[in-house]
Amino acid sequence: MAAKGPTLPPSIRLATWNDTSELLQSRIDLLLKNALLGLALVFLILGLFLAMRLALLVMLCIPVAFLGALFLMPGLGVTINMISLFAFILALGIVVDNAIVVGENAFGHCSRGLAPDQAAILGASEVAGPIIFSALTTVAAFLPLLFVAGTMGKFIGAIPLVVIPVLMISLIQSLFILPAHLRKGLARQKKRDYFIKRRQDRFGAGLERFVAGPYTRLLGLALEHRYTTAALALAALILSVGLVGGGKVQFRFMPEVEADVITATLQMPHGTPVEQTAAVVEHLVRQAGLAVAEFDRESPEGRSVMRHIYALVGAHLVPGGGPQGASKTSGGHLANVALQLKPGEERDVSSDAVARRWRELTGDVAGVESLTFKADLMRFGANIDLQLSHADFDVLVPAAERLKAALADYPGVSDIADNHSEGKEEITIRLRPEAATLGLTEEDLGRRVRAAFHGAEALRLQRGRNEVKVMVRYPEDRRVSLADLEELRVRAPGGVELPLDMAARLQRDRGYSTINRTDRKRVINVTAAVDARTGNVQDILQNLRRTVLADLTADHPGLGFDLEGEERERRESFGSMGQGFLMALFLIFALLAIPFRSYSQPLIVMAAIPFGIVGAIWGHMIMGINLSILSLFGIVALSGVVVNNSLLLIDFINSGRKEGMAVHDAVLASGQRRFRPILLTSLTTFLGLMPMILERSVQAQFLIPMAVSLGFGILFATAITLLLIPTLFMILEDGRRMLGLNGTGS
């Protein structure tokens, strides 16, 4: 039953549809702003490395690929939303990689004196095989995101459905359309040599000097001391993994993303009058106003951190972020208070700080069964959700209370509650043995009580089309107290009358509002929220297993427990993602083995994958954010992207060896020849993601960990590609010589 809520302070107004549409529009504007900024940065770096006309031709791949993907989205079941728009930003830097490789290769041939027609054809044909397989390996890396189980899988599945079509359309554009544009662009560029030379004198010539000087010397030193170089790289990998294992970079299943709305969810005991619930809600609203006023005093004149507040009495309307949707439960004992704050970029205080202060000012409210505050944007279940199960319900209730008391002792744990909710107060009537000797039965008692208080049908009258029942029952003044029930006279079959309390035992108790079962056993879920700044969910769960849960299972044989909520989602997501990652690695290896015609060289190319993970870990530490499930999604996608440059590098080494060059000379020449495109593709990918990485708005925080993994992983993998991959190739050749093998295959 819904009831009128409490009177709101004058400064507080309800949210309207216009406010909601404004918020949605602000989120779309945010992503478009980041996309345009990313495009500008990509164009800037392309303009430094390539001629301006060629940079524009390469950039043309982006709108063509994006429009093609938009055309395919309805058939793939993808809509335009926050996640699909983020997927376009994610693909922004990757989509130009193929075009960069073709354009830079054609530009290099043209600079060395080839005619524009020949330069365009040779530039595309030389790298056609490598870029086809590099695009396929990237697709293979994004495929596992389609098969992530659980709620997170439904949430993240739109990303590969956008990125994969973009990559495929970009590949077709780079191989068949771009060369035709390059032919004309290079011809016009020949007529404007002064423009190219002026720019290359400032940047290009300096880059060439760096490649021919410091980089070549460093690469030569790494090749000479190749085993030391490999050992140093391995040490960096171990150190980075140790940062995670040692807690310097913590892992949290879901990133902490503060919301613009703080929700207080109230539950009173069943049967509580709606007026009493409304009084508690009014207290909550009043304390919310006080909390906001404290923060407003520190804000600039006339600016408040709050936009609106909404109070609902008589129901639970719980907005669920992402794919979880929303849920609604009615009852006079239920209520919600939602405090909507200004957007995160317009206020200096976090919603979590406001929620904590609101909780402190509210304090302990008498008669409240459960009161929780939620200030995060996304939640796939409670941080801690322990499900206790047992065949005997009388064992579950005290066990749940012991567990709740133990959780309260951990720092950072709050909003401790369980899903066992007692029903309305009731009176149980049980027949006494001595009354049974008089011939009374419990059925007789039930019929007598029902007739006295509800009524017994005495007569039915026909009034037109309607049938009217005439009920006989006690007068109203004899049906208002427990004494009236106890004094109720019960007639035995033999004609003896006696009071109800002499014929039966009257026991006051509470019934059940809900009964939860799993595998035919009664269950109670104990939930709690954990503040990541003062507590770690995994540490708390491990400690609970060793102490409280171990004691409970020992004290109550047959008691079982299971981890639900966020932990269950983590298990499901990790299990499916682990299987998908292994599948992606196998597909990448198989795809690389085809052009190399080797089983050993693909392993060298794939060596860039773990070192890309090193970059992802250090990126999280630099940005000051925790690793999360979304970070791992970024690492999975990274595995296909980082092998692209390594593939091209090894392909050029093999081409040099086929032309008769010595192994050492072929490796040096390949590093010098591929330095420019490798650096260019890495920088465009990183700079395309940089606006999202640096975004501080609330809406972007959920997506940043994936962008950090991909962006910093590619950036670090560039150094690995330019130094470690040639070193590993030389180590492989050492092993082949020791085994007496010749050639580049195995």
N, C-alpha and C positions, 0 to 999 in steps of 0.2 A: 504494500500500500504506500503510495507516495503522499507526502504532506507538504504543506507550505513551509519553506525553509525560514531561517532566522532573518531578522532585519539586518541588512548590510550597511556598513558605514557609508557616509555620503561620498567618500573618495573612491569607493569601489563600485564598479559596474560590471555587468555580465558581458561575456564575449558574444560577438555577433558573427553572422556569416561573412560580412565584409572583412572582419579581422582574420578569419580563417583563410580566405582567398588571398589576402595581403601576405600572410605568412607563406603560403604555397608559392606565390609569385616571387617572394624574396629568395626562396630556396632555388627556384629556377634561374633567377637573375644571378645568384651566386655562382652556379655552375657555368653559366654562359660567360660570366666575367672571367673565371679561371680558364675556360677554354680559349677565349680571345687572347688573354695574357700569355698562355702557353703557345699559341700560334705566333704571337709576336716574338717570343724568345727563340722559337725554332727558326723563324725566318731570319732573325738577327745572326744566329750562329751559322746558318747556311750562307748568308751574305758575306760572312768573313772568310769562309773556306772556298766558296764557289763564286763565280761571276753572278752579278745580280740577276741577269736574265735566266741563267741556269737555276739559280735559287728559286725563282718564281715558277719555273717549269717543274721542279721537284715538289714545291709546295702545292702544285695543282693536284697532286695525288691525294691530298687530304680531303678536299671537298668531294672529289669523284668517289673515293672509297666510302666516305660517310653517307653520301646520297644513295649509293648502292646498298649499303647496310640498312638505311631507313626504308628502302623499298622492300627489303626482305623481312623486316621485323614483324609485320602482321602475320606472314606465313609461319614464322617461328614462334608465334605466341608471345612476343615481347612488346610491351607498351613503353611509352616515353615516361620515365619516372626518375627518381633520384639515382637509382642504381644503374639504369641503362645510360643515363647521361654521364655518370661517372665512368662507365665503361668506355665511352667515346673519348673522354679525357685521358684515360689509361692508354688507349690506342694511339693517342695523338703523336707521341714521339716514336712509337714502334712502326707506325704505318709508313713513314718516309724512309725507313732503313733500306728497303729494296731499291727505291728510286735514288737514294743517295749513292748506293754502290754502283748502279748503272751510270748515273750522271757523272760521278767523280771519275769513274774509269774512262768514260768517253771524253771528259774534259782533259784527263791526263794524256790520252792519245793525241788529242787535238793540239795540246800544248807542245807535244814532241814533234809536230809537223805534219801529222796526217790530215787529209782532207776531211771536212765535216761529215760527208756521207760515210766514209770509211770509219771515222772515229765513232760515229753513232752506232753503226752495225757491229764493229769489233767490241765496243764498250759493252754492248748488251750481250753479245754471243759469248764473250769470254767468261762472264759471271752468271750466265743463265742457269747452269746446273747448280752451282752453289746456292744461289738465292732461292731457287725452287725448293731445295731441301732445307734451307734455313727457315723458309716460311712454313714448311710442313712440320719441322721440329717445334716451332712456336705454337702451331695449332695443337700438336700432340701435348704440349705442356699445359695448355688451357683446357683440354678435354676433361681432365679429372674434376674440374670445378662443376661439371655437369652432373656428376654422380655423387656429390656430397650428400650424405643422409641427414635426416633430422630437419628441424625448422631452418637451421642455417643454410642447408642446401637449397631450400625453396627461395631463400633470400638472395643467395649469391649466384644462383643459376643463370641470371640474366647477363652476367658479365661475359662468359664465353660465347653466348649466343649473339653478342654484339661484336666482340673482338675478332672472332674467327671469320665471319663474313667480311669484315673490314680488311683483314690480312689477305684473304683470297682475292678480293677485288683489287687491292693494291698490287698484288703480284701480277695480275693480268695487265693492269695499267703500266707497270714498270717494264714489262717485257715486250708489249705489243704497241702501246700508244706513246709512251715516253720517248723511245728512239726516234719516232717521226718528228716529234717536237724538238728533240735535241739536234736533229739534222739542220733545221732552220735556225735554231738558237745559236748553234756553234758557227754557222755561216755568218750570221749577223755579228757575232762576237768577234770574228776575224776582222771585220771592218772597223771595230772599235777597240783596237789593241791598247790604245792609250788608257782606256778606262780600267782594263784588266791589270795592266802593268802598274798603274798607280796604286791600286789596292794591294796587289801582290807584293809590291815593294815594301809596303808597311806591315803586312801580316804574313802573306804567303811565303815571301823570301825568308822572313825570320823563322817561320815554321820549318822550312826546308833546311835551314842551317842547324836548327835544333835536332832534326831527324838525322842529318848527316854527321853531326858532331856528338853532343852528349848522349842522345839515345843509342846511336850505333856503338859508342864506346861502352855504355852500360850493358847493352845486349851482349856485346862481345865478352865482357867480364862475366856476365851471368852464364854464358855458354861455356866459358873456360872453367868456371867453378860450378858446374851444373848441379852436382850433388849437394853442395853447400846451399845453393839457391833453393833446391827442392826441400831441403831440411828446414830452411828459414820459413818457407811458405807453409810447410806442415806445422811448424811451431806457431805461426800466426793463427792457423785454423784451430789448433788445440787451445790456444789462449782465448780465442773468441768464444769457443764452446764453454770454456771455463767461466767466462763472464756470466753466462746464463746459469750454469750449474752452481756457481758461487753466490748467486743472488744479486750481482751488480746490475744485471739487466733482468728484471723479473718477468715472469710469464703470468698473464691473467687471461682466462678464456675469452672474456669479452672486454674490450677496451672501455674504460670509464668515460662515458660521454654524457655530460650533463645536459639535462633537458631545459626547455624554457617554461615547462609546467611542473609544479610540485604538487603531488597528489597525496592527501591524507585520507586513508581508508579506515573507517570506524565500524566496529561491530560490537553491539551490546548483547547481553544475554537474550535468548529467545523469550518472547512475551513482553519485552520492555515496551511501554507505551511510546508512541511516536513523539509525544510531547517531551518526554524525558530525553529521547535521542536528539531532538531539535535543540534542547538546552545545551547538550554537550557540543553540538555543532556550532552553536552561537559562541561558546567558549573558544572553540578552535578558530573561528573567524576573527574573534577579538584578539587572540594571541598572534595570529598571522599579521594583523594590522600593526601590532606593536613591534613584531620582528622587522617588518618592512620599514616602519618609521625609524628604527635604529640605523638601518643601512642608508635610508634617505638622508639622514643628517650628515653623512659623510659624502653625499653626492653633490654635484653642482646645483646651484640654486634653481629650484623649480623642476628638477628632474627626479623622477621616482624610478626605482628598479622594478616596480610592479605595473602591469597593464590592467589585469582584471582578476576577480576572484569569483568562483562559482561554487555554490553549496547545494547539495542534493540530499534530501532526507527521505528515507523510505526505500532506498535501493542502493546497490553497488553498481556503478558504471565505471568499469576499470578499462581505460584505454590501453590497448596492447600495441607496442611498437612493432613496425615491420609486418611480417606475415602472420603474427599471432592474432591480429585483429583486436576486437574489444569484446568484453563479456558483461552481462547485466544480470543481477540477482535482486529480487524484490523482497522487502520485509521491513516492518516498522522499526526493527532494531538495527537497520543498516543505514549508512550515510557515507557520502564523499564530500570532500572539500578540495577544490582544485585552485591553486594559486598560480596564475599565469604571469611570468616575468617578461621584461623587455628582452628582445633578442640578445644573444650573448655578446655580439660585437658592440652593443649600445650600453652595456653596463660593465662595471669594474669588479663586481662581486659574483662569485659562482653561485649557482642554484643550490649546490650542496651545502654551502655555508648558510644560506637562507633557511634551508630545510633543517639543518642542525639547530640553528637558533630558534626556529619555530617549535621544534621538538622540546628544547630546553624550557622555553617559556610555557608550553602546554603542561609539562610536568605529569605527575601521576593523577589520573582522573578516576574517581571512585566509581565502581560499577561497570567499568569498561572491560569487555572480554578481550578485544584486540584493537590496537591502534598502530598502524604502520604508515611511514612516510616514504614516498618514492620520488627521487629527483634525477633519475638517469633516463636517458632517451631510449635505450634498447635494453631489454632484459629477457633472456631466454630461460626463464625459471629463476627461482631464488638462488642466491650465492651458495647457501647451504640448505639442502633439502634431504633430510634423512627419513626414510620410510621404515617404520617399525611394524612387524607383522607377528601375529600369534593367534592360535586357535581360540584362546581364552581372552575375551576383551578386558576382563578385570586385571589382567597382567599388563595390558598395553598402557592404560591410563597412568599408573604410577611410574612405569618405565619412561613414558614421555615426559613426565614432570621432572624426573631425575636428569634426563638429557637436557631439558630446557634450563635447569639450574646450572648444569655444567657449562653450557654455552655462554651463560651470562658472565662467567669468570674469565672469558677470553677477551683481550683488548680489541676494540674495534668492532665487536659484534653487537648488533642492535636489532630491533624489530623482531624479537623472538616470538614465535607463535606456533600453533598447531591447527590442523584442520578438523580436530574433534570439537564439535559444537553441540552442547547440550540442548535438548529440545525444551518445550514448554513444561512448566510444572504440572504434575498430574498426581492423582490419588489411585493407588493400586488396592483393589478389594480382593481379599483372599478368604475363603470360607473356613470357619473354625471347625475342628473335628466334632465338637459337641453339637454344633448346629446341623452337621451332616446326619447325625443320628435321628434328627427330627424329620428327615426327608428332604431338607433343603439342598439345592444344587447351586453352583456358581452361575448357571444359566438363569435360575430363578432370581438370584440377586441382581444380575445385570439387567434383566427385564424390569424388575421392580424399580431400580434406580433410574433407568431410562424413562419409565412411565411417570415418575414423580417430577423429574427435572426437565425432560424434553417433552413428555406428553405421550399418552396412549390414544390411539384412534378409537373414538366411540361411535362415530356416525359419519356417513357421507351423504351430502345433499347435492341435488342436481339444480343448478341455476343456469338456465339457458344451455349454452354449449359447455359451460365450465362445471367441474365437479369440485365441491368444497368439502374439505376434511374437517371434522370437528374433533379437536384434541382436548383431552382432560389431563390436567396436571396441577401441582400444588400452586397456591397463590404466590405472587411475586415475592412477598415479604417472608415466605417460607423457603426461598430458593437463593438466598444471598450469602450465606455463611457456612463454614464447615460444621458448625453445631447443628444446622438444619439437616445436613447429611447424616450426622451421627445419630440424630433423634428419629430418623426415618424408621417407621414401623414396618417390619417384614412378617408376612403371614406364612406359617409353615403349612404343609399339606394337611396336617391334622387339625388345623384351625388355631394353633397357638401363635400369638403375636409377640414379637420381641424386637428391641431396638437393633439397628443395623450394626452398631459397634459391638453388640454381644453376639451377633450372628457371624461377623466377619472381622478380620483385622484390616484396619485402614492405615496404609503406609504412604506417606508423602514422598514423592520422588520426581525425577525429571526423565522424560522420554528422550528419544533420539530424533534430531532434525534430519540428519543424514547418516547413512551407514556406508562406510567405504570398505571395499574388499579387493584383494588381489590374490589370484590363485586360490579362491575360496577361503582365504584367511582374512580376518579383520585387520585393518591397517590404520595407523595414525602417522601423518607426515608432520615432522617438526621442521620449521623453516626459520631462517635468520638471514639478515643482511650483514655484509662485512665491509668495513671501510678499508680500502686497499692501502691507505697511508699508515695505518697502525696494525693491520692484521693481514695475513695471507691465507686464502681459502684452503689451498693444498696442505699447508702446514697444520692448520686447525683440524682438517679431516684426518690427516695421518695421526695426529695426537689423540683424537677422539677414538680412532680404531684401537689404539694401544691401551687406552685407559677406560673411559666410561663405557664404550660399546662392548669391550671385552668383559667388563664386570657385569654388565646387564645380561649378556648371553650366558655367563656362568651362573648368575643368580636365578635366571628364569629359563630353564631348559625348553627348547622349542621356539625361543624368541629369535627372529631373524631381522636383518636390516638390509636396506639397499639404498644406494645413492641416487637420488632423483634430481630434478631441476636442472640447474646449470651444469652439474657434473655429469648427468646422463646425456645431455646434449653434447658435452665435450667428448664423451666416449663414442657416441654415434658418429660425430663429425670426424674425430681423429681416426676411427677405424676405417671409414669409407675413404677418407682423404689419403691415408697411408696406402691402401690398396690402389687407389688411383694414381698416386705418385710413383709407385713401383711400375704400374702399367705405362705411365708416361716415360719413365726411364728406359723401359724395354723398347717402346716405340721409337724414341730418339736414337737409341743404339742401332736399331734395325735400319732406320732411315739413313743414318750416317754411314753404315756399312756398305750401302749401295753405291754411292759415288766414290768412296775410297777403295772399295773392293778389298777391304781389310777388316779384321776383327780387333786389331790392336790400336790402330789410329783413332777409331771412334772413342776409345777410352781416354786418349789424350785430350780430345775435344771436350768430352764430358767432365774432365778434371776441373773445368771452369765452374761447374755447378756448385760444389761445396765451397769454393772460394767466393762465389757470389753470395752464399749464405753468410760468409764473414762480413761482407759489406752491409748486408741487411742488419746484422746484429749491431755493428758499429753505428749504423745509421740511427737505429732506435736509441742507442746510448747518447749520440750527439743531439738528437731532437728531444731527449728527456722523456720518452714514452715507453711504456711496457710492451713487450711482445704479447701478441694475442692470436686468436684463431685467424683473424684477418691478415695478420703478418705472415702466417704460414701459407695462406692462400696466395699472397704475393710472392712468397718463395717458390711455391709450386709453379706459378706462371713464369717466374724468373728463370727456372731451369731450362726452358726452351729458348728464351731470349739470349742468354749469355753464351750459348754455344754457337750463335750465328757468326760472330766475328772470328771465333776460333776455327770454325769450318772454313771460312774464306782464307784464313792464314795458312792452314795446312794444305788447302787446295793449291795455293800459289807455291808452296814449298815443293809439292809433288810435281807441279808443272815445271819448275826450275830444274828439278832432278831429271825429268824426262828430256830436257834440252841439253843435258850433259854436265850440269853444274855439280860441284862437290857439295856434300851435305851441309857443311859449315857455311859455304858461300850462299847456297840456296836459302838457308834459314835466315842469314843476315839480309839478303836481298828481299826476301818476303816481308820481313819486319819493316824494312824501310819503305817498301812499296805499299804496304797495307796500313801503315801508321796513320796516315791522313783519314782514310774512310772509317777506320775503327774508332778513332777519336771523334770523328764527326757524328757517326751513328750513336755513339754512347752519349755524347753531349746533347744531341737533339732529344733522345729519350728522356734523359735526366731533366733537361730544362722544360720539356713538355709537361712533366709531372711536378716541377718545382712550385708553381702557383698553388696546387692542391696541398703539397707538403707544408707550405708556409701558411696556409689558410687557418685562421683562428676562430671562425664562426662555429656555432654549435652544430649546424647541420653537416659540416665537413669532418668533424672529429671522428665519426664512425668509420670514415673511408680512408683516413690518413695513414694508418698502419700498413695497409696494402700498398699504397703509393710509396711509402718510405722503403719497404722491402724491395720493391721493384726498382725504384730510382737509385738508391745508394748501392744496391746489389750490382746493378749494371755499371755504375761508376767505378766500384772497386774491381769488378771483373775486367775492366779495361786494362788496368795495370797487369793483372794476371795473364790476360791474353797476349799482351805485348812482350812479357818477360818470361813467365813460367811456361806457357805452352811451347815456345821454341826450345826451352830448356828440357822439357819432358820429351820432346821429339828427339833431341840429341841423346837422351838417356835410353830411349827406345832403340835408337840405332846402335848404341853401345851393346845393348842386350842382343840385338840381331847379329852383330859381328861375333859376339861370344858364342852364339849358337850356330854360326856359320851360314846364316841366311843372307840372301841378296835381294835387292829390289825393295819396293815400298809396300808390298802386300804381306800378308801373313795368313 
